[in-house]
Amino acid sequence: FVFSEGDPQRFRLGEAVAHLTYVWSASLEIANVAQPMMRRLWEQTGETVSLLLHQGLNRVCIAELPSSQPLSFKRGVGYSEKVVLGASGRAILAYVPDALRYLEGSGLIDAPQIYLDELQRIKSAGYAISRDELIQGAVAVAVPFFSGNGHVLGSLAVFGPKVRLDDQRIEVFVECLIREANLLSQALGH
């Protein structure tokens, strides 16, 4: 790129770099604050624990503690997926105003009203579950966490193989996730 001194593109590039720097540093701060909550979840569940941040049409993994079990699932820090997919995405979208706008552009949802009804159920329950949705044989349980102003920032999730995650274990995970997500939200000023 070649920019002249008064070039408006140069200014926009500077704004973009400043924004990316802010997003990156804010993500690191949230990940640092979340470490005790994630560690407790990891110890209580023995499964992979992930912290996902809502970024536009996606959710991005900003921290992860992989399960030490031989049979486990992990996505890795930096993994990004459409926010309309998976338990961690739906746990976020259930609390986003006008979730329909995320569905319209995705091309992934065939029955928007059924999907919106599911988001309402998730909001009422406080958690989302997916089975075999993104990875065959995997179960994910996710809950949202919030900023000081009450906006949903992302989700905290536990992933594992369905051979270990029966309904009884999922109930225990939900309780643990809700407790730790509440502590994370409080630590972030909510």
MODAVEN-V121012 format. One record per pair of residues at least 4 apart in sequence whose C-alpha atoms are under 8 Angstrom apart, sorted by the first residue. I is the first residue (numbers start at 1). GAP is how many residues later the second one is. D is the distance in whole Angstrom. If there is no record, write none. Layout:
I|GAP|D, I|GAP|D
//
This chain:
3|4|6, 3|6|7, 3|7|6, 4|6|8, 6|4|8, 7|4|7, 8|4|6, 9|4|6, 10|4|6, 11|4|6, 12|4|6, 13|4|6, 14|4|6, 15|4|6, 16|4|6, 17|4|6, 18|4|6, 19|4|6, 20|4|6, 21|4|6, 22|4|6, 23|4|6, 24|4|6, 25|4|6, 26|4|6, 27|4|6, 27|26|8, 27|35|7, 28|4|6, 28|34|8, 29|4|6, 30|4|6, 30|158|8, 31|4|6, 31|20|7, 31|31|6, 31|32|6, 33|151|7, 33|154|7, 33|155|8, 34|4|6, 34|17|8, 34|150|6, 35|4|6, 36|4|6, 37|4|6, 37|143|5, 37|144|8, 37|146|7, 37|147|7, 38|4|6, 38|11|6, 38|12|8, 38|13|8, 38|27|7, 38|142|8, 39|4|6, 39|26|8, 40|4|6, 41|4|6, 41|5|8, 41|8|7, 41|135|7, 41|136|7, 41|139|7, 42|4|5, 42|5|6, 42|6|7, 42|7|6, 42|23|7, 42|25|7, 44|132|8, 45|128|7, 46|21|6, 46|22|7, 46|23|7, 47|19|7, 47|20|4, 47|21|7, 47|22|7, 47|25|7, 47|111|6, 47|112|6, 47|113|6, 48|16|7, 48|17|6, 48|18|4, 48|19|4, 48|24|7, 48|25|7, 48|26|6, 48|110|6, 48|111|5, 48|112|7, 49|15|6, 49|16|5, 49|17|6, 49|18|8, 49|107|7, 49|108|6, 49|109|5, 49|110|6, 50|11|7, 50|12|8, 50|13|6, 50|14|4, 50|15|6, 50|106|6, 50|107|5, 50|108|6, 50|109|8, 51|10|6, 51|11|6, 51|12|5, 51|13|6, 51|103|8, 51|104|6, 51|105|5, 51|106|6, 52|7|6, 52|8|5, 52|9|4, 52|10|6, 52|11|7, 52|36|7, 52|102|5, 52|103|5, 52|104|6, 52|105|8, 53|6|5, 53|7|5, 53|8|6, 53|9|7, 53|100|6, 53|101|4, 53|102|7, 54|4|6, 54|5|4, 54|6|7, 54|29|7, 54|38|7, 54|99|6, 54|100|5, 54|101|8, 55|4|6, 55|5|7, 57|25|6, 57|26|6, 57|27|8, 57|45|7, 58|22|6, 58|23|5, 58|24|4, 58|25|5, 58|26|8, 58|31|8, 59|21|6, 59|22|6, 59|23|6, 59|24|5, 59|29|8, 59|30|7, 59|95|7, 60|17|8, 60|18|6, 60|19|6, 60|20|4, 60|21|7, 61|14|8, 61|15|7, 61|16|5, 61|17|5, 61|18|5, 61|19|6, 62|15|5, 62|16|6, 63|13|8, 63|14|6, 64|10|8, 64|12|6, 64|13|6, 66|6|8, 66|7|8, 66|8|6, 67|5|6, 67|6|8, 67|7|8, 68|4|8, 71|90|7, 72|87|8, 72|88|6, 72|89|6, 73|65|7, 73|86|6, 73|87|6, 73|88|7, 74|85|7, 75|4|6, 81|4|7, 82|7|7, 82|24|8, 83|5|8, 83|6|4, 83|7|7, 83|9|8, 83|10|7, 83|19|8, 84|5|6, 84|6|6, 84|9|7, 84|18|7, 84|19|7, 84|22|8, 84|24|8, 85|4|6, 85|5|7, 85|49|8, 86|4|6, 86|43|8, 86|44|6, 86|47|6, 86|48|7, 86|54|8, 87|4|6, 87|41|5, 87|42|5, 87|43|5, 87|53|6, 87|54|6, 87|55|6, 87|70|8, 88|4|7, 88|40|7, 88|52|8, 88|53|7, 88|54|5, 88|55|7, 88|56|8, 88|66|8, 88|67|6, 88|68|7, 88|69|6, 89|4|6, 89|66|8, 90|4|6, 90|29|7, 90|32|8, 90|38|7, 91|4|7, 91|28|8, 91|31|7, 91|32|8, 91|35|8, 91|36|6, 91|37|5, 91|51|6, 91|52|5, 91|53|5, 91|64|6, 92|4|7, 92|51|8, 92|52|6, 92|60|6, 92|61|8, 92|62|6, 92|63|6, 93|6|6, 93|26|7, 94|5|7, 94|25|5, 94|26|6, 94|28|6, 94|29|5, 95|28|7, 95|56|8, 95|57|6, 96|55|8, 96|56|7, 99|4|7, 99|17|8, 100|4|6, 100|12|7, 100|16|7, 101|4|7, 102|4|6, 103|4|7, 103|5|7, 103|6|6, 103|9|7, 109|6|8, 111|4|6, 112|4|6, 113|4|6, 114|4|6, 115|4|6, 116|4|6, 117|4|6, 118|4|6, 119|4|6, 120|4|6, 121|4|6, 122|4|6, 122|5|5, 122|6|6, 123|4|7, 126|17|6, 126|18|8, 126|52|8, 127|14|7, 127|15|6, 127|16|5, 127|17|7, 127|47|7, 127|51|8, 128|13|6, 128|14|5, 128|15|6, 129|10|7, 129|11|6, 129|12|5, 129|13|7, 130|9|6, 130|10|5, 130|11|7, 131|5|8, 131|6|7, 131|7|6, 131|8|5, 131|9|7, 131|31|8, 132|4|4, 132|5|5, 132|6|5, 132|7|6, 133|5|8, 134|4|8, 137|24|6, 137|25|6, 137|26|8, 138|21|7, 138|22|6, 138|23|5, 138|24|6, 139|20|6, 139|21|5, 139|22|6, 139|23|6, 139|26|7, 140|17|7, 140|18|6, 140|19|4, 140|20|7, 141|16|6, 141|17|5, 141|18|7, 141|29|7, 141|32|7, 141|33|7, 142|13|6, 142|14|6, 142|15|4, 142|16|6, 142|32|8, 142|35|7, 143|12|5, 143|13|6, 143|14|7, 143|31|8, 143|34|6, 143|35|6, 143|38|7, 144|8|7, 144|9|7, 144|10|6, 144|11|4, 144|12|6, 144|37|7, 145|7|6, 145|8|6, 145|9|6, 145|10|6, 145|11|7, 145|36|5, 145|37|7, 145|39|7, 145|40|5, 146|4|6, 146|5|5, 146|6|4, 146|7|5, 146|8|7, 146|39|5, 146|42|7, 146|44|6, 147|4|5, 147|5|6, 147|6|6, 147|38|6, 147|41|6, 147|42|6, 147|43|5, 148|37|7, 148|38|8, 148|40|6, 148|41|4, 148|42|4, 149|40|8, 149|41|6, 150|40|6, 156|21|7, 156|25|7, 157|20|7, 158|15|8, 160|4|7, 160|5|7, 161|4|6, 162|4|7, 164|5|8, 165|4|6, 165|5|6, 166|4|6, 167|4|6, 168|4|7, 169|4|6, 170|4|6, 171|4|6, 172|4|6, 173|4|6, 174|4|6, 175|4|6, 176|4|6, 177|4|6, 178|4|6, 179|4|6, 180|4|6, 181|4|6, 182|4|6, 183|4|6, 184|4|6, 185|4|6, 185|5|5, 186|4|5
//
